[in-house]
Amino acid sequence: MTHHRNTPSEPGVPAVFATLVTDNEEWLVHRILFYARELGYSQYASAQMEAWRASICGLSGPLVAAIRRGDPIAYPTVDEAPEASPVAAFGVAEARLHRTRGVSLPLFLGLMKHYRRSYHGLVDECGGPRNNAPNGSGPLLSLEEALACHAYIDRFFDRVELAFCSEWTSQDHSHQLEELRDRNRRLTSEKNKFLTMVESSPLPVLFITADGVVDHRNGAARRSFGNPPKDRWPHPEDIALLTAPDHPRKTDQILPTVRGDRHFVVRTLAMADLSDQFSGTLIICDDVTLEKDVERRLRDSEHTLRSMTDAAMDGIIMIDGQGQIRFWNRAAQTIFGYEEKEVLGARVDDLLAAPDTKAQANGSLLVFLKDGKTPVPDRAMEMEARHKDGRRIPIELSVGPVDLEGHHHAVGVVRDITEKKEAQIRLTQAQKAEALGNLAGGIAHDFNNMLLPIIGLTELTREDLPEDHPGRTRLGFVLEAAHRAADLVKRILAFSRKDTPEKRPVLFGDVLARAEELLRSTLPSTIHLVTAYDCLGGQILADPAQLQAVIMNLASNARDAMAGRPGTLTLSLSEQSPPEGAPKGKGASATETARPWFRLRVVDTGHGMDAATLVRVFDPFFTTKDVGLGTGLGLSMVQGVVAAHGGVVRATSAPGEGATFDVYLPRLVDNPPSYEQAGKGAPI
């Protein structure tokens, strides 16, 4: 509130009151609004803010003018005309104005009562014991001045109300009737405008009164819901809900119509009268059945597409014109290790491993952005991608363009060809081994045929010589060399798999025991032999001699890897489930497929092998030893013998970390007692 101090212009009424009224009109507006809300006119008060402000300005003007010209505002005499004083003239003008607005006399007098209270409140704020003057400066109006202002306000409003009532009652009844007719015509015109707008709406519109009666429905509502009794909404049980003042403004509902149940978005608006009392609900219904059906079909289509793509074994990726990933199926997650939420929005070239592949992808992307066509051949491309864990994976990629809403996109189908590459390597090795085996097998047979007469004739000649003949010793050397050659022939035949092994049930523990005995007597003292056998009682179907040769060859390979320095050779035997890639017999039962396997593990602490060497470790005639120190047939023979026994062999190594060879062989179900346990011994 604004405060001023001035000198009085006439006895008893200080001029500062005129200034206070002028400077505090906004305060008066809010005070009259407060009184209006007390009367229950909150909607009228909030909607007609400017009208209240105009009324305050209209009252304050004559009041301030009367104060400044020193008008005592005396009460009128009997024969005085209503317009005799400016204040009375203002009351007459207000009566004529309010009649045209349709304001009744009781309403006006009630409002004037609260106007009067507002101006009295202004005086109370600025004078007397309840003064709110700032800084403790004391009241702006003394008690005598405040009392004089209160009396002046009462005379002012009494004079305005007397003039208002006099003018109001001076009108004859015919004039009032004409005003009512004119007002009724205006209301009818406004109602017709409203009904025209409602009837022309393509949406069903209804009005339900506070007691649940459908008071009006437009043409669209009648066409949709028919014309049921007025006390029935399409869902009668919803009447109480829809007519509640706090009902949600927007809901989705299934409503019965003349065409069956339809999906509607129902919007409601609570209506109130001038006293702000709830009078009913305006309901607007929007039939969204087609939209909901389209949304449902779209969801079903997306679900079907997602189900189909997630069932695919190949990764399916869609990118937009900026190279950002927009779709990612479950197989792509398996191939690359990233979940969909991790890659959506990321650039697809971030998944490529090789720099040249990235450059090629970026170049293709620029052309694709230009014309929307993928500049790739129709065949699939092979490249390397990067897994989430950092390793490189070979993939096969085929790309095709797709246009979505006028924007260029591309769909790529990605296939992990790691197993394909490994199979190609194994096939190449097998073909090389087969070719070399055929060659070696043919040579071995011919060589074996040549050895037979050499050994036979040498033995006959040696037998014909006397015991003390010096030729017997020389012929013994010839036989020894011939037998070594025959042993080499057997190894070559084993490598070529043309020598059928003599298989019989053998306790793996017995074979290991004899191999361990040989190793402890032949290994150099710098190599420490460690054994760890978890299952010595199991048996396998094998050729004992060939199985022992496998162990000795693996141990010999480990010895050579640790040559010249101390090391440890570890032999372990355990039971394992069938390894990945294990051969399965034709028509094998579930029991046979699930039976345990033996795993013979040979571990050394040698210099290890790099990836390039590890790939070729089983290649025949491949060796890393110096010329004359190795033939490259030892590990090839191991692989051939193990494969002939229905097993598999795996090798793992890294430079400086030694090497590990795992030999997997199927275990027999029955376990007869060992030869040693029977006291007979086992010829090996």
Protein Blocks (a to p, Z undefined) as FASTA:
>chain_A
ZZdddddfbehiafklmmmmmmmmmmmmmmmmmmmmmnopmmmmmmmmmmmmmmmmmmmm
mmmmmmmnopaoiaddfklcfklpmklmmmmmmmmmmmmnopafklmmmmmmmmmmmmmm
mmmmmgcjklcbehhlopfbdfklmmmmmmmmmmmmmmmmmmmmmmmmmpcfklmmmmmm
mmmmmmmmmmmmmmmmmmmpmbdcddddfkopafbdcfklmmmnopadfkbcfblmlmmm
mmpmklcfbdcdddddfkopadddddddddddfkopafbdcdddddfklmmmmmmmmmmm
mmmmmmmmmmpmbdcddddfkopafbdcfklmmmnopafklmgopafklmpmblklmmmm
mmmmmmmmmnopacbdfbdcddddddfkopacddddddddddeehiacdddddddfklmm
mmmmmmmmmmmmmmmmmmmmmmmmmmmmmmmmmmmmmmmmmmmpcfklmklmmmmmmmmm
mmmmmmmmmmmmmmnopaccddddddfklmmmmmmmmmmmmpcfkbccddddfblmbccd
ddfklmmmmmmmmmmmmmmmmgoiacddddddddddddehiacdehiafklmmpccdddd
dddfbebjafklmmmmmpghiafbdehiaghlmmmmmmmmmmmnopacdddddehiapad
dddddddfbdcddfklnonopaZZ
